[in-house]
Amino acid sequence: MSVAAVWEDEAMTEVIEFSSGDFVHLGLGATTVPLPRHTGELEWYVGYGHDHAADGTEGRLVSMHTFAESWDTWEMHPNGSELVLCVAGAVTLTQEAPDGTTSTVTISAGQAVINDPGVWHTADLVDGESNPTVVFITAGVGTEMRDR
C-alpha cells in the first residue's frame, strides 16, 4: 500500500490550539494523543497522570505557556529530562542541582535548555520583555513542586 493510499483513508486531526491551553501526550508506540484543555488546576494533572500512567516514565507532556509573571514555585522532574524551548520573547531560567549549586541562563526565541532529572528549576521574566512563550516537553511522572 502506498503512502498516498494510507493518507486517503485517514482524516486529519482537528487543530490543536496550544495557545489556548490544548496540550498533547507523546506516548508509547510513537503515539500522539490530544489532551483536554489545560485548566491549570491540580485536578487536570491528576487526570492526566491517571489517563497516561501505563506509559510510565517514557510518556511526555508537550505544553506551551505564555507568561505574564515570574514563577512563584520551583519544580523538579525526577524520572526524566525536560526540554524548555523559548518560541517568543525571552525568559531567565534558574536550575538548582542536587548538590545545591545553582545556574542561571536567559534564552530567547529559538533557544532551548534541558532540565536534567532531579534538577529543581524556576523561571523569571526578563526586564523589558512581556509575555514570553515557552514550549515544554516534559517527563512528568513524579513531578514535584515547592514554593519559591
N, C-alpha and C positions, 0 to 999 in steps of 0.2 A: 504494500500500500504506500503510495507516495505521500509526502508531507502535505501537498495540496489537498489530497483526498481526506486526510485527517482533519485539516483546517475546515473544510466544507462541512464536516459533521459536528464541529464544535462551535459553541456560541461564545462570544467574547463576554467576559465578566462585566458587571456594572463598574462604573468608575469608582475608584477608592479615593475618597476625599481626605487625604492626610491633613490638609489644612483645617479641616472641620473636626478632627479627632477620630477619624477612621484609621485603624491600625491593621496590621496583618501578623500572622504567626507563620514562621518558617518551621516546618515540622519534618519528621522522619519521612524517608522516601521522596525527598525533594518536593514536598507539598508546600503550597502557599494558601493559607486559609484567611479570608477576610474576617475581621472580628467586629462584634457590636461596637457602636460608637463609644469612645472613651469618655467616662464621666468624671474622672479624677478622684472618684470615691474609692475607698478601700474595698468595697464590695465588688467593684469591677475587677480588681486584681485577684481577689479570691475566686471569682467566677472563671477568670482566665486561667488561673493555676489549676483549678478543678478540671476544666474542659480539655486541657492540654497536658495533664500530668503524665500520660502514657509516653510522651516524647522525652521525658526526663531532662537531663542536662543538655541534650542535643537540640532541643527546641529553642527558637529565637523569637523574641518580640521585636517587631520593626515599628518604630513610632517616630513622630515628628512633633516637635513642640516649638512654639514661638513664645519667648519670654518677655514679660513686661517688668519683671523684677528679679533680683538675685534669689537664689535658692535659700530657704530657711532651714534646710536639712542637709545631711550627708547621706549617701547611700553606698552600698557595697554588694557586689555580686560574688558569692563565694565559689560558685560552681562553673564559672566560665568568664571569658573576657567580654568586653563591650566596646563596640566601635562607636565613636562620637564624631559625627560629620557635620560641620557647620555649612549651611547652604545659603545663609543670608546674614549680613551683619558680622559681628564679632562677639566672642564670649571668652571669658577667662575661666579656665578650669584649674582646680586645685586637687591634687591627689595626695593622700596620706598612705604611705606604705605600711605594711605590718610592723616594721621596726620603729614607726613613729615619725620618720623623716617625711617632709612634705616637698612637693614641687608644684610650680605654677607655670602655666603656659596660656597664651592668648592665641586663639585660632580664628581665622576669618573665612569667608565663603570659599569653599573648595578645599579647605584644610581639615584634617582629622587627627584624632589621637585615639589610643586604645587604653581603656582601663583594664588592667590585668585582674585576674581573680584575686579576691581578698583585699583589694585596694579601695579604701574609702575615697569618695570624690564628691565634689560640690561645684557649683558654677556661679559666676558673678557677671553682671552686665559690665560692659566696658564703657567708661565715661564717654559721652557724646554719641554712643550707639543706642538706637532704640529698636526694640523688638527683634533681637537676633533669632534666627530659626535654626534648629539643630535636629538632625536625624540620628536616632539611636538604634543600634542593632544589639540587642541585649540577651544574654543568657540569664533569664530572670529567676530560675528556680532557686529559692532560698535567699532572695534579696533581703537585705536588712537596711533599716533606716535609723538615723539618730538625729536629734536636734543639733543645730549648729551653735 
